[in-house]
Amino acid sequence: MSKTTEADPQTRILDAAENAIADFGFAGASLRHIATEARVNLATVYYYFRSKRGLMEAVLKRRLDPLRQEHLSLLREFETAAKGRPLPVEKLLEVMLLPPLRLAAQAPAKHQAITRLIGRIVTEPNPETQEMLRRQRAEIRTACLKALQRSLPGLSHPTLLWRFEFLWGALAFTLCNPRKIEVETHGACNPADTEKVLAEMMQFFSAGFRARPQPQRKR
């Protein structure tokens, strides 16, 4: 008997919803399809989660809460070691990049849906999805931006925000469609090699964050 068969109805619904949202996005994921995949009726879905939005929030909480805790644990560890000094940019990049990349590397078959889900929701244009995601990410986003501002006091807040969003965008692309990277590079780049991905992203974005902003041209 498979683990899915042994799982309780609530877990089966969450698993089915995770796959559906990863495949079709929040708007395209059908509650009826999710119920069918979970081998429950619609009434059971509503009993546990009340609405499609409630189900989506539960899916995000289940997967993003452990990542959030890992991000914050790494940040606390590095800040304790720094004894009040600003953290090097490389340490902050490790805080932001390592937990999701490590998740993607663990048992790839098992976590494929999880990493596809993270990539999908980060890039999902649906306003409702983005609002839920913002709430889930608020704590780590605020903490990392505050630490980056201490480490890079010469950057204006808008410039820091631009670079911060570029970083999350590159990470989302890597998580969402690793096969595309492998195909486009004819196998030269392997997104499954977590250490290499982390090293390349850290080298690229540490230079990017430290780059001196160009003065705006007068129009």
C-alpha positions in Angstrom: 0.0 0.0 0.0 1.4 3.4 -1.0 1.9 6.3 1.4 -0.7 8.2 -0.4 -3.3 5.4 0.2 -2.3 5.3 3.9 -2.5 9.1 4.4 -5.5 10.7 6.1 -8.0 12.6 4.0 -6.7 16.0 5.0 -3.1 15.1 3.9 -4.4 13.6 0.7 -6.3 16.8 -0.1 -3.2 18.9 0.6 -1.0 16.6 -1.6 -3.5 16.7 -4.4 -3.9 20.5 -4.1 -0.1 21.0 -4.1 0.2 19.0 -7.4 -2.8 20.8 -9.0 -1.5 24.3 -8.1 2.0 23.4 -9.2 0.6 22.3 -12.6 -2.2 24.8 -13.2 -1.7 27.7 -10.8 -4.2 28.8 -8.2 -6.8 30.0 -10.7 -6.6 26.9 -12.9 -6.6 24.4 -10.1 -10.1 22.9 -9.8 -11.5 21.9 -6.4 -13.4 19.1 -8.1 -10.2 17.8 -9.7 -8.4 18.0 -6.3 -11.2 16.1 -4.6 -11.1 13.4 -7.2 -7.3 13.0 -6.9 -7.5 12.9 -3.1 -10.3 10.3 -3.3 -12.7 12.4 -1.3 -15.9 14.3 -2.1 -16.2 18.1 -2.3 -17.9 18.3 1.1 -14.8 16.8 2.7 -12.6 19.5 1.1 -14.9 22.2 2.4 -15.1 20.6 5.9 -11.3 20.8 6.3 -10.5 24.0 4.5 -13.8 26.0 4.1 -12.9 27.4 0.7 -10.4 27.3 -2.2 -8.5 30.2 -0.6 -8.4 28.4 2.7 -6.9 25.3 1.0 -4.3 27.4 -0.8 -3.3 29.1 2.4 -3.0 25.6 4.1 -0.8 24.4 1.2 1.5 27.5 1.5 1.7 27.2 5.2 2.6 23.5 5.1 5.5 24.0 2.6 6.7 27.6 3.4 6.7 27.5 7.2 9.6 25.0 7.4 11.5 27.0 4.9 10.8 30.2 6.8 12.1 28.6 10.0 15.2 27.5 8.2 15.9 30.9 6.7 15.5 32.6 10.1 17.6 29.9 11.9 20.5 30.5 9.5 20.2 34.2 9.9 20.2 34.0 13.7 23.2 31.7 13.6 25.2 34.0 11.3 24.2 37.1 13.3 25.2 35.5 16.6 28.6 34.6 15.1 29.0 38.2 13.8 28.6 39.6 17.3 26.8 42.8 16.1 28.8 43.4 13.0 27.0 43.6 9.6 27.0 40.3 7.9 29.0 39.8 4.6 26.7 39.8 1.6 27.7 36.2 0.9 26.3 35.1 4.3 23.0 36.8 3.6 22.8 35.2 0.1 23.3 31.8 1.8 20.5 32.6 4.2 18.1 33.3 1.2 19.3 30.7 -1.3 20.4 27.6 0.7 17.1 26.4 2.2 15.1 26.2 -1.0 18.0 24.8 -3.0 18.7 22.2 -0.3 15.0 21.3 -0.4 15.2 20.8 -4.1 18.2 18.5 -3.8 16.7 16.2 -1.2 15.0 13.1 -2.8 14.3 14.9 -6.1 11.4 12.6 -7.0 9.6 13.2 -3.7 10.2 17.0 -3.7 9.6 17.6 -7.3 6.0 18.8 -6.7 7.2 21.0 -3.8 9.9 22.8 -5.8 7.5 23.2 -8.8 4.9 24.6 -6.4 7.4 27.2 -5.0 8.4 28.2 -8.4 4.8 28.5 -9.6 3.6 30.6 -6.7 6.5 33.0 -6.8 5.9 33.7 -10.5 2.1 33.3 -10.4 0.6 36.7 -11.6 -2.8 36.0 -9.8 -3.2 38.9 -7.3 -4.9 36.7 -4.7 -2.0 34.2 -4.8 0.6 37.0 -4.5 -1.2 38.6 -1.6 -1.1 35.2 0.3 2.5 34.7 -0.7 3.5 38.2 0.6 2.0 37.4 4.0 3.9 34.1 4.2 7.2 35.7 3.2 6.8 38.9 5.2 9.0 38.0 8.2 12.0 36.6 6.3 11.7 39.4 3.6 11.8 42.1 6.3 14.7 40.4 8.2 16.8 39.9 5.1 16.2 43.4 3.7 17.1 44.9 7.1 20.3 42.9 7.3 21.2 43.8 3.7 20.7 47.5 4.3 23.2 47.2 7.2 25.7 45.4 5.0 25.3 47.8 2.1 24.6 51.2 3.5 25.6 52.9 0.3 22.7 51.5 -1.6 19.4 53.5 -1.8 16.3 51.6 -0.7 14.9 51.3 -4.2 18.2 50.0 -5.6 18.3 47.4 -2.8 14.7 46.3 -3.6 15.5 46.0 -7.3 18.4 43.7 -6.6 16.5 41.8 -4.0 13.7 41.0 -6.4 16.2 40.0 -9.2 17.6 37.5 -6.8 14.2 35.9 -5.9 13.3 35.9 -9.6 16.4 33.9 -10.6 15.8 31.5 -7.7 12.2 31.0 -8.7 13.2 30.3 -12.3 15.7 27.7 -11.2 13.2 26.0 -9.0 10.3 26.2 -11.4 11.9 24.9 -14.6 15.3 23.3 -14.0 14.9 21.1 -17.1 14.9 24.2 -19.3 18.3 25.3 -17.9 19.7 21.9 -18.6 18.3 21.9 -22.2 19.3 25.4 -23.0 22.9 24.9 -21.9 23.1 21.5 -23.6 23.9 19.8 -20.3 26.7 22.2 -19.3 24.7 23.5 -16.3 23.1 21.0 -14.0 20.4 22.5 -11.7 20.4 19.4 -9.6 24.0 20.1 -8.4 23.0 22.3 -5.4 26.5 23.2 -4.4 27.3 24.5 -7.9 24.0 26.3 -8.2 24.6 28.0 -4.8 28.2 28.9 -5.6 27.3 30.4 -9.0 24.4 32.4 -7.7 26.4 33.7 -4.7 29.3 34.8 -6.9 26.9 36.5 -9.4 24.6 38.2 -6.9 27.3 39.2 -4.4 28.9 41.2 -7.2 25.5 42.5 -8.2 24.6 43.7 -4.8 28.0 45.4 -4.3 28.0 47.1 -7.7 28.0 50.9 -7.5 24.7 52.3 -8.7 25.0 54.3 -11.9 23.9 57.9 -11.7 20.6 58.6 -13.3 20.9 60.5 -16.6 19.3 63.8 -16.9 16.4 63.9 -19.4 
